[in-house]
Amino acid sequence: MSPRRPPRTPLGWDLFGDPYYSERPAGPPPLPVYTSETLPWNLRTPKQIRAEGREPTGPPTGVLSWTPQGQYAPIECPVWDVNKAVRPLDPGPGLEL
């Protein structure tokens, strides 16, 4: 027999007398959003990391957001930690069959 969780205390009741509970957002927490002024020195875009001859690894650690001049909607780009970037393996001459 599986153990049952104890019942949660409701936040309140709706118009029909049914309890309602706090809703936790599904999925991972949102990534922090940075501007060019608040971006930490170690976070870079994939284009900047690849310019150094490295590849970003793992999930992004944040989002860089900026609004180009003359536009209303901001543009967002994921950023990775440059300290975790790796150099791609050199394929070398390989096996010729």
DASUL-V743487 format. One record per residue. N is the residue number from 0. PSI is psi in radians with two decimals (* if undefined). Layout:
n=N psi=PSI
n=N psi=PSI
This chain:
n=0 psi=2.26
n=1 psi=2.50
n=2 psi=2.47
n=3 psi=2.55
n=4 psi=2.54
n=5 psi=2.60
n=6 psi=2.48
n=7 psi=2.65
n=8 psi=2.29
n=9 psi=2.71
n=10 psi=-0.48
n=11 psi=-2.92
n=12 psi=2.54
n=13 psi=-3.01
n=14 psi=-0.39
n=15 psi=0.03
n=16 psi=0.13
n=17 psi=2.48
n=18 psi=2.61
n=19 psi=2.60
n=20 psi=2.90
n=21 psi=2.41
n=22 psi=2.14
n=23 psi=2.38
n=24 psi=2.40
n=25 psi=2.56
n=26 psi=-3.10
n=27 psi=2.79
n=28 psi=2.68
n=29 psi=2.65
n=30 psi=2.58
n=31 psi=2.51
n=32 psi=2.28
n=33 psi=2.72
n=34 psi=3.06
n=35 psi=-0.47
n=36 psi=-0.50
n=37 psi=-0.01
n=38 psi=2.16
n=39 psi=2.71
n=40 psi=-0.46
n=41 psi=-0.04
n=42 psi=2.29
n=43 psi=2.79
n=44 psi=2.82
n=45 psi=-0.64
n=46 psi=-0.71
n=47 psi=-0.67
n=48 psi=-0.74
n=49 psi=-0.48
n=50 psi=-0.43
n=51 psi=0.04
n=52 psi=0.43
n=53 psi=2.99
n=54 psi=2.37
n=55 psi=2.55
n=56 psi=2.67
n=57 psi=-3.05
n=58 psi=2.74
n=59 psi=2.65
n=60 psi=-0.11
n=61 psi=-3.05
n=62 psi=2.27
n=63 psi=2.19
n=64 psi=2.32
n=65 psi=2.75
n=66 psi=1.97
n=67 psi=2.66
n=68 psi=2.33
n=69 psi=0.00
n=70 psi=2.76
n=71 psi=-0.57
n=72 psi=2.35
n=73 psi=2.70
n=74 psi=2.42
n=75 psi=2.48
n=76 psi=2.28
n=77 psi=2.60
n=78 psi=2.58
n=79 psi=2.81
n=80 psi=2.09
n=81 psi=-0.42
n=82 psi=-0.38
n=83 psi=-0.05
n=84 psi=2.59
n=85 psi=2.72
n=86 psi=2.36
n=87 psi=2.64
n=88 psi=2.40
n=89 psi=2.09
n=90 psi=-0.42
n=91 psi=-2.88
n=92 psi=-0.46
n=93 psi=-3.08
n=94 psi=2.10
n=95 psi=2.14
n=96 psi=*
